[in-house]
Structures are given as structure tokens and as C-alpha cells.
Amino acid sequence: MTGTVRMNPDDVWRTIDSERLSLADLLDDLSPAEWETPSLCAGWRVREVVAHLTLAHLGLFPALVATVRARGSFDRMIHDTAVRESVRPVPEYAPRLRAMAGSRRKAPGVTLLEPMLDILVHGQDITVPLGRTRAMPTEAAATAAQRAWSMGFPFHARRRLAGFRLAATDCDWSAAGSGGGPGGNGDQLVEGPVSALLLLLTGRHSAALPLLSGPGLPALGERLGGTKAPRT
């Protein structure tokens, strides 16, 4: 992997604040039908994605209770908490996101990079199906891509993308999976904007693949065909 993370903690938090505020402004503009539109996350409408984002400050005890209710399943816990939170009246969500700006709280057991990754990717989960354009800050997207590549669970990007070499066309970021992997053939190049690579790394294949190019793209599309995006 090339490219180094240049964002210091203050820059990361400033990005999180900015993304939360700009997303809140976008939410103010959504129609009732758009709130009910299926998102890029499997089984979630726009409403559930937004509800999930407002839970980024969930404390340790509520998180433990939710995990017990989900019988220890992380994916089920994430799903169920968002579904429960999604019953709020729509006008409540944008103010809740705005109220989170400036806070330095984060969920238990995560680094400060995960909240930034979360807001960047879930912003696309909301806007792509709505046909709305939401730009990602390049440096933030590269930092989030590096984190998604290195963290393993829940994305398992290195395993899914083994045998492919990823390269950003708009900044100094690249990564290569080791070995041929299932359906791979050496380090086949796939390139594109780092924002699209971030969507690929986090499992948003249907949104990412049309934005990418390179000799490895046909093989990558064949490997990933039919897979669903995670909720995280």
C-alpha cells in the first residue's frame, strides 16, 4: 500500500463535523418519497441509514444491551438499532446530526477514523440511489480507504480483492491484495477516483464499478457480481 495518512486528529474531526452538517442540510431537502427509497445498504431505506448515523454516539452500556438483544451478532445489532431508531419523525434527524457536530464522542472500541469513514460512505449510501451528487474530500477519502483496507472486519477488503491492484487516479493512494485469490490472476490493475475505491473497499460494488477502469475491471466485476453491500 502506498500513500501515507496526512490527516491529524483535528483534521479528521473537522471533516466529520463538516460532513455531518452538510448531510443535515441535504436531509432538509429530501421529499417523503426519498426518505423511503432503498439505500445502497442491504435491507435499509434512506431512513434507516440516517437513523444509524445518529447513533454514532451510542454509549458502552446501550451498545452492550443492543448486542445482547441481537444475541451477539454485530450485523444484527447494527441493523436492529437502526430500525428501532428509524421510527422517529423525519424532521428530527437533521437537527440530531447537527447537534453531533463539535462533539468528540465516538462509539466504544473504534478509532477516530471509523466515524469519518462512516459518514463518508453512508453519505453515498443515501445520495447515490437518489441520483444526487455528494462529493467526498479527496484526502479524507484516501485516509478512509487506507483504514478500510487495513482493518479487516467488517469489510475484509484484502480478502475480497486479493489478486487486484487498486490505484487512485486523483491522489497518491494504492493497494494490492496478495496472491491470485478466487477468480483473480495476479495483480490486475483497477483504478479510479479514490472516492470510488472507498466504495469498492466497503462493499458498495454496484456504485463503485461503473466509476472504475483498468485491465482488471472485467475480472473484478465477474468476481463481485451478485454480492450485497454491508450495513456498516
C-alpha positions in Angstrom: 0.0 0.0 0.0 1.3 3.4 -0.9 0.3 6.9 0.3 0.5 7.9 3.9 -2.2 9.3 6.1 -1.5 13.0 6.5 -4.6 13.9 8.4 -4.1 14.8 12.1 -6.8 14.1 14.6 -8.1 17.7 14.5 -8.4 17.5 10.7 -10.3 14.2 11.0 -12.8 15.7 13.4 -13.2 18.8 11.3 -14.0 16.6 8.4 -16.6 14.7 10.4 -18.2 17.9 11.6 -18.3 19.3 8.1 -19.8 16.1 6.6 -22.4 15.8 9.3 -23.5 19.4 8.8 -23.6 19.2 5.0 -25.6 15.9 5.2 -28.0 17.5 7.6 -28.6 20.3 5.1 -29.2 17.7 2.4 -31.7 15.9 4.6 -33.7 19.1 4.9 -34.3 18.9 1.2 -35.5 15.3 0.9 -39.0 14.5 -0.2 -41.1 12.0 1.7 -40.6 9.5 -1.1 -36.8 9.9 -0.9 -36.8 9.0 2.8 -38.4 5.7 1.8 -36.0 5.0 -1.1 -33.9 1.8 -0.7 -30.3 2.8 0.0 -27.1 1.1 -1.1 -27.1 -0.8 2.3 -28.9 -4.2 2.0 -32.3 -4.0 3.7 -32.1 -0.3 4.6 -34.0 2.6 3.3 -32.5 6.1 3.4 -34.4 6.5 6.7 -32.5 3.6 8.4 -29.1 4.8 7.1 -29.8 8.3 8.6 -31.0 6.7 11.8 -27.8 4.7 12.0 -25.7 7.8 11.6 -27.4 9.5 14.5 -26.3 6.5 16.7 -22.6 7.2 16.3 -22.5 8.5 20.0 -24.1 5.3 21.4 -22.6 4.7 24.8 -21.0 1.5 26.1 -23.9 0.3 28.1 -26.6 0.8 25.4 -24.2 -0.8 22.9 -23.8 -3.9 25.2 -27.6 -4.1 25.7 -28.2 -3.9 22.0 -25.6 -6.6 21.4 -27.2 -8.9 23.9 -30.6 -8.3 22.3 -29.0 -9.3 19.0 -27.6 -12.5 20.5 -24.0 -11.4 20.0 -24.4 -10.7 16.2 -22.7 -7.4 15.3 -24.5 -7.2 12.0 -27.9 -7.8 13.6 -27.1 -5.3 16.4 -26.3 -2.6 13.8 -29.5 -3.5 11.8 -31.8 -3.6 14.8 -30.7 -0.4 16.4 -31.1 1.5 13.2 -34.6 0.0 12.6 -35.7 0.9 16.1 -34.3 4.5 15.7 -35.9 4.9 12.2 -39.4 5.4 13.6 -38.7 8.9 14.7 -40.5 11.7 12.8 -38.4 12.7 9.8 -37.9 16.4 10.9 -36.0 15.2 14.0 -33.0 13.7 12.1 -31.3 16.7 10.6 -31.2 18.6 14.0 -29.8 15.5 15.7 -27.0 15.3 13.1 -26.3 19.0 13.6 -26.2 18.6 17.3 -23.4 16.0 16.9 -21.1 18.5 15.2 -18.3 19.6 17.5 -18.6 16.6 19.7 -15.6 14.3 20.0 -17.5 11.3 21.3 -17.3 8.0 19.4 -18.7 4.5 19.8 -16.8 2.1 22.1 -13.9 0.2 20.6 -13.3 2.2 17.4 -10.6 4.7 16.4 -11.5 8.2 15.3 -11.1 7.2 11.7 -14.2 5.0 11.8 -16.7 7.9 12.3 -15.2 9.7 9.3 -15.3 6.5 7.2 -18.9 6.0 8.3 -20.2 9.5 7.4 -18.3 9.5 4.1 -19.6 6.1 2.9 -23.1 6.3 4.3 -23.5 9.7 2.7 -23.1 7.9 -0.6 -25.5 5.1 0.5 -28.1 7.9 0.8 -27.3 10.0 -2.2 -26.4 7.6 -5.0 -29.8 5.8 -5.1 -31.5 9.3 -5.1 -29.4 10.4 -8.1 -27.9 13.2 -6.0 -24.2 14.1 -6.2 -22.3 14.3 -3.0 -18.5 15.0 -3.3 -16.0 13.4 -1.0 -13.0 15.4 0.2 -10.0 13.6 -1.5 -7.7 13.5 1.4 -10.4 12.3 3.8 -11.4 9.6 1.3 -7.8 8.4 0.9 -7.5 8.3 4.7 -10.7 6.3 5.0 -9.6 4.0 2.2 -6.4 3.2 4.0 -8.3 2.4 7.1 -10.9 0.2 5.3 -8.0 -1.7 3.6 -6.2 -2.3 6.8 -8.9 -3.1 9.3 -10.2 -6.5 8.2 -13.6 -6.9 9.8 -16.2 -5.9 8.8 -15.2 -5.2 5.2 -12.5 -7.9 4.6 -11.3 -5.9 1.6 -7.9 -7.6 1.3 -9.5 -11.0 1.1 -12.3 -9.9 -1.3 -9.9 -8.0 -3.6 -6.9 -10.5 -3.4 -5.1 -10.5 -6.8 -6.1 -7.0 -7.7 -4.0 -3.8 -7.5 -6.0 -0.7 -6.7 -4.7 2.8 -7.7 -6.3 6.2 -7.2 -6.2 8.5 -10.2 -6.7 11.7 -8.2 -4.3 11.2 -5.3 -1.3 9.2 -4.1 -3.1 6.1 -2.8 -2.8 2.5 -4.0 -3.1 -1.0 -2.5 -2.5 -4.5 -3.7 -4.0 -7.8 -2.5 -1.6 -10.6 -2.2 -2.0 -13.7 -4.3 -4.4 -14.6 -7.1 -7.4 -15.1 -4.8 -10.6 -16.7 -6.0 -11.1 -15.6 -9.6 -8.0 -13.4 -9.6 -5.0 -13.5 -11.8 -2.0 -11.8 -10.3 -2.1 -8.1 -9.5 -4.6 -6.9 -12.1 -4.9 -3.1 -12.1 -8.2 -1.4 -11.2 -8.1 2.4 -11.0 -10.4 5.4 -10.5 -11.1 8.2 -8.1 -10.3 7.4 -4.5 -13.9 8.0 -3.5 -15.0 5.2 -5.9 -12.2 2.9 -4.5 -13.5 3.6 -1.0 -17.0 2.4 -2.1 -15.4 -0.7 -3.5 -13.4 -1.4 -0.3 -16.5 -1.1 1.8 -18.6 -3.4 -0.4 -20.6 -0.9 -2.4 -19.8 -2.7 -5.6 -22.8 -1.6 -7.7 -22.0 2.1 -7.1 -18.2 1.7 -7.4 -17.7 -0.5 -10.5 -19.2 2.0 -13.1 -16.7 4.6 -11.8 -13.6 2.4 -12.2 -11.4 1.4 -15.1 -8.3 -0.6 -15.9 -7.4 -4.0 -17.3 -8.5 -5.8 -14.1 -12.0 -4.4 -14.1 -13.8 -7.2 -16.1 -12.4 -9.9 -13.8 -13.2 -7.8 -10.7 -16.8 -7.4 -11.9 -17.1 -11.1 -12.5 -15.8 -11.9 -9.1 -18.0 -9.4 -7.2 -21.2 -9.9 -9.2 -24.3 -10.5 -7.0 -22.7 -9.6 -3.7 -24.6 -7.2 -1.5 -23.3 -4.2 0.4 -22.9 -4.5 4.1 -24.7 -2.2 6.5 -21.5 -0.9 8.2 
